[in-house]
Every structure is written in structure tokens, then in C-alpha cells.
Amino acid sequence: DGYNSFDSYASFKQGDYDENFGSNAWFQAYKGIYQASIFIHNIDMNYRLTEEDRLDMKGQARFVRAYYYWLLLRKYGPVPIMPDEGADYTLDYRELSIARSTYEECAEFIASEMVKAANELQSWSRFTGNTNLESLIRPTRGAALATRALAYIYAASPLANGQLANGSHPAQVTDGFAKTFTNFDGKPLLSLTYDESKWARAAAACRDVMECEANYELY
């Protein structure tokens, strides 16, 4: 149909878009999550690949799945986390309806999956002397650790960590958006109590990136 992802990216960079740009992100992300889950559960049946290659490809799929959740969390806030084994499409719609997870649950899921991905991925860098573009865009261990750190930083930020939006001193939220942002059963989706340890968790995750074997540097 003539669609090209590079054209889409160029349109965004040049400001040539409207309010409908990226409006199908929810559908596309969950489609990718579903496909990545199928891959993760079935790649080990391919014995034509070496064990190392299978593990690396599983790590790539796990990274992509968790990264889709990260994009959804940034765009929509707390979202439903699908069962790892998938869903039975023959069930009644009400049984298939999965409630949103809390912001903290989403962040923890993304972080834990990125740690697994970092352990499965076989490379800190995709660059070699004759590396092509397709290889360069594949995830690395460092990318997984960096996304984990970002998820923890956002989870520690005022909106998701029990602080009032106006920058008030950290305290239990007694009113405002966080208290009214709930699931259909009344479960709060944002933390109502400030937790200093979330910043320590985020700082430790950032340090993991800075001290990893990829030897990242600040310019």
C-alpha cells in the first residue's frame, strides 16, 4: 500500500501530522505483545538454530514485548497486562475483559521482563565493522537495562508516587486526580502514599546502566 515506517517517522520529525497520528497505538502495541508472546513460547522448538541464537532471539522478543508495555504506559498510564499464556478467545467477553494493572504493577512487570531480556540477550553491542542497519536496530543488554531504569524513574516521579500535582511536600494524597483514578472496582491505579524507596530503586537501576559492560559514556 506504499506505507513506509521511515516516511511516518519523517512526518513526525517535520511536524507534518495531526491529532490522529499514532491513534492506533493501542491496537498495534497489543498486537505486537501477542506476537512476541507466541514467539517466546515457541522459539525453542526450532532446532535448526543454535541454543545461543534461540536464547538471543527470545531475549529480543521479550525486550520488544516489555517495550510495547513501556510505550503504552507512557501514552495511556496504567494498562492491562495480558496473561503470559494468552487468552482463550472462546470465553465470554466479560471473562476476557482484563482490568488495568496499577502503575506500580506495570513498572515492576516491565522492569522484571527487561532483566530477563538482559540475561537472554547475547550482546552488549550490535555494532561490528560490517554491521547493517537491520542488526543495529536490534535490542542489546544495555537497552534492556536502560528501559528498566526509565520505568523505575517514572514510577518514582510525583504523578505515580503519591505526591500532589502542584509539587507539595511528599505526603499522603487526600484529593485530586490520583485518588479518583481507579479501576471499575475502586482500586487506585496510582499510588496514594509517597515512597522514598522508589527513588533509591530508580537510582540503583540507573547505576546498573552506567556500570554495565557496554561502557557507556556521557558526551
N, C-alpha and C positions, 0 to 999 in steps of 0.2 A: 504493500500500500504506500510505499515511498517513505514510511516513517523511519527516522534515524535518531538514535538517542543523542548523538553529538549535535544534531540540529536543535533538539529540545534543550540541551544544555546551553548552547549558544544563545537561544532565545531568552533564557532566564538571565544569563550574564548581561545581555544587552538591554534588558528591561522590556522586551517585546512579549509581554504576557498580560493576562487579565485575571480576574478573580477565580476563573475556572481552572487555572494552571495547577496541576497536581491534585485535582479534585478526586481522582480515582486512587489516591494513595492507599486508602484503607483496603480496597479490593486487591490491589497489586501486592501489597505487603503480605496480606494473609495468604494469598496465592503462593507467594514465594516461601512463606513459612511452611505451608503444606507440602510443597515440592521438596524443600530441604529435609523435612522430617522423613519423607519416603526414602530419600537418598541415604540418610544416616542409618536407617534401619535395614537397608538392602545392599549397601556397597560391599559388605564383607562376603557376599555370595559370588563376587566376581574374582575368580581365582586366576584370571589372566594377568591381573595386576599384582605387583609385589605387596607384601604386607605393609611396607613403608609407604608405598603410594596410596594404598587404601586408607591408611591412617591419616595421611596428609589431606586426602580428598574429603574424608569425614570431617576433619577439622575445618576445612574450608566451608563445607555445608553448615556446620554448627555455627561458625562465625557469621555467615550470611543470615541464618535464622535469627540469631540473637541481635544482629544489627538491624534487621527489619523491626524487631520489637523496640529497639532503641529509637528508630525513626518514628515509629508510632507513638512512643511515649513522649517524644519531643513535640510532636504535632498535635496530639489529642489528649495528652495526660494519661492517667491510668487506663489500661486496656485489658481485655480478656486474654489470658494466657491459655492457649489451646493444650489439651492433653497430648502428651508426647506420642501416645499410640494412635492418635487421631480420634475421629468421632464416627459413630455409626449413623450413616445418613438415613437409615430406615426408621430411626426413632422419631417420635412425635416432636414437633417444632419446639414445644416448651421444654422437652428434655434435652434438646440440642442447644438451647439458649444458655450460654456460659456468661456468668456475671463478670464484671470488671474486677480485676485484682487491684489491690491498693497500690499507690505509687511506690511504697517501700517494697512490696512484693515483686513488682515489675523490675525495679532496680536490682534487687537481690537475684532475681532469675537471670537477668542479662549479665550481671557480674559473674555468677557461678558458671554460666554457659561459656563466657569468654575465657575463664580459667581452664575449663575443659578443652576449649578450642586451642588455647595456647599450648597445652600439653600434647595435643594431637598433631598440630601443625609442625611440619618438619623443617621450617626455615625461619630465620630472623630477617632475611632479606631475599627478595626475588630477583635482585639485580646481579647479572653476570655480564661478561664482556659482550655477549651476543644476545642479550635479553630482548625479546619482542614485547610489544605493548600488552598482549594478552597475558603474558607472565607477570608483568609489572603490576597489573591491577588486582592480582590475586592476594588474599589476605596473608599476613605474617603473624608471628607470635607477638611482635611488638604492637601491631594494630589491635590485636585482641586485648592486650593489657591496657592500651590507651583508651579503648572504648569502655572497658570496665571502670577505669578511673573517672571518665566523664560521667558515667551513670551514677557513680557514688557522689561526685561533686554536685550534680543536680539534686540528688536526694537529700543532700545536706543543706541546700540553699533555703532561703526563707519560705518560699511558697510551699515546699514539701516537708518542711521540718518545724512545723508548729510555731512559726513566727508571724506576726501581723504584717500585712502587706505594706503598711506605712513605715516599716523599719523600727517599730517599737522594740523595747528591750525584750529579749527572748523570754517568753512566758507562755503559760497555757493559753491557747486561743479560746476566747469566750464568745466571739461573734465573728461575722464576716464570712467570706466565701468558703474557707476551709471547713467550717462547721456545717455548711449547707450542702457541700459537695459530697453526696452519699450515694450508695447503691440503692436499689429498689427496696432492700430490706433494712435500710437505715445505717448500714455500715459505712463509717467515714472512709473516704478514699485518699485523703491527705492527713498527715499526722497532725494531731491537735496538741501535742506536747513537744517542746523543744528538746532535742537530744544532742548534747555536745559531742558525744562519741561518734556521731556520723561524720563530723569534720575530721576526726582522727582517722577514721576508716578511709575517707577520701584521700587524706594526705599520705597514708601508707600505700594506697593503690597508685598514687602519682609517683611515689618513690620507687615502686616496683618497675615503673616505666623508665625512670631516669637511670636506674642501676641495672637494667637488663642487658643481656649480651649484645644487643643491637648497637650499643654505644651511641645513643642519640646525643646531640649537642644543641645548644641554643646558639642562634646566629646573632 
